[in-house]
Amino acid sequence: MIEASDMTLAPAARREFVPALATPKAGMDSLGRGWLWLGLSALAGSGVFAVLLVLARTPQVNQWLPVTDFFRVALIVHVNLSVLVWFVAMAGSLWSMAGSNRARGLAWVALGLAVLGTALMVVAPFIDRGAPIMANYIPVVDGEVFRAGLAIFGAGGAALVLRALLTSREIDPALTGDAALRFGFNASAVAAAVAVLAFGASLLLVPRMLDAQTYYEILFWGGGHALQFVWTILMLVGWLWLAGATGARVSLSPRVIVLLLLLALVSVFATPFAYLAADVTSVEFRSINTWAMRLGGGVSIVPIGLAVMLALAQAGRVRAASERPLRAALIASIVLFGAGGMIGTLIDGNNVRIPAHYHGCIVAVTLALMGLVYVLLPRFGYRAPAGRLACWQPALYGAGQLLHIIGLVWSGGYGVQRKVAGTEQVLRSASEVAGMGLMGLGGLIAIIGGLLFVVVVVKAMRPRPAATGATS
């Protein structure tokens, strides 16, 4: 925690943002570790499916695969593991660390449901021949097993959010760096509650008579948009925390940080407004959610991102070996988010520039969360990752994803369509083939970087070897 002596700093120093959250309370470290293990398992599983997914879109190689159905099912499982399960699991780990020790029974029920739901979603494609539905935010294999797994996971997520709200801790009126971060965690939990309510409202309001593609697209539209605010707030908290943990002093006061996070939170309430103002099947409903996401996040992201970049430039080199992986993850996250944001301005039509945009933004969140995992490991009783592998992992993952989205932007300029693979891509020229080939190369590099993250974390979790004395 920030010590009392920090409050005696000179006014100029006191304005700077220097967070240092405390170690989890007794009993909460095991819960945080449980969510962390779920997240790591999801990333490892998504990496396996990502290998198959990239191969399915890589020219020449994809001819050896049952492309169409294989690609779509692999994409669905990959997206749900790498975005939905991984993000929810990391939110669970962070909320467990930041919250109080109440309602532990509810906490373990939430984790158990999430684990069971994830397992069912993973095995569903192999035991249930449901049709792949490429809905935005939460794609679905429309079979009984996958739907059951998704419902169970959703129940676990709802229980997690309820407990996060019940155990959120009061913010110190003095607004130290710790208090600003805790406000961010509380704000992300409120945004998650809005998302849960939106999903529930859609279940009641969306007509079941619609065809499967339209039904699931509308069902997950409102709640899916609300979830983006949850991940954005957690990413911003991650940027600030990682900057402070590596010695960079962000020249924004905690009060300004709270104000910016509050602006990000306020934008999420456009979602319930959309449900009240328009029919869920209408164009207006879609537009309200879309514009809220486009306008709301940038208000907070740009100033915080610029302040963190300036702090990094002024901080100089990192001295401690344990801080170098944190700095690498932070820089890679900011670069990827900036690239994804710029690509968003180039979107025109339904081509692969769209996945290039959201891959940049989503991977930026993932990199921020990876950095926070490195921060959390010592707080959960593990070793801090260090060494060359830990330092290179974020850079490798980020560089691979950057090549991946550059290849998609390149191909999107030629009109290559999204959510297709193999001959359905209709690659007419050498430039289109080269663009998708670059996409495949970057994707494979990113997959290696993602799997290395799991290796680095598992290595840090291994028990230390017992010290051997001179005598027996």
Secondary structure, DSSP 8 states (H G I E B T S, - for coil): ---GGGGGS-HHHHTSB--------TTHHHHHHHHHHHHHHHHHHHHHHHHHHHHHHSTTGGGGS-HHHHHHHHHHHHHIIIIIIHHHHHHHHHHHHHS-S--HHHHHHHHHHHHHHHHHHHHHHHH---EEE--SSS-EEESHHHHHHHHHHHHHHHHHHHHHHHT-----TT--HHHHHHHHHHHHHHHHHHHHHHHHHHHHHS-TTS-HHHHHHHHTHHHHHHHHHHHHHHHHHHHHHHHHHTT--BSS-HHHHHHHHHHHHHGGGHHHHHHHHS-TTSHHHHHHHHHHHHHHHHHHHHHHHHHHHHHHHHH-S--SGGGHHHHHHHHHHHHHHHHHHHHHTT--SSBTHHHHHHHHHHHHHHHHHHHHHHHHHHHTTS----SHHHHHHHHHHHHHHHHHHHHHHHHHTTT-BSS--GGGG---SHHHHHHHHHHHHHHHHHHHHHHHHHHHHHHHHS-------S--
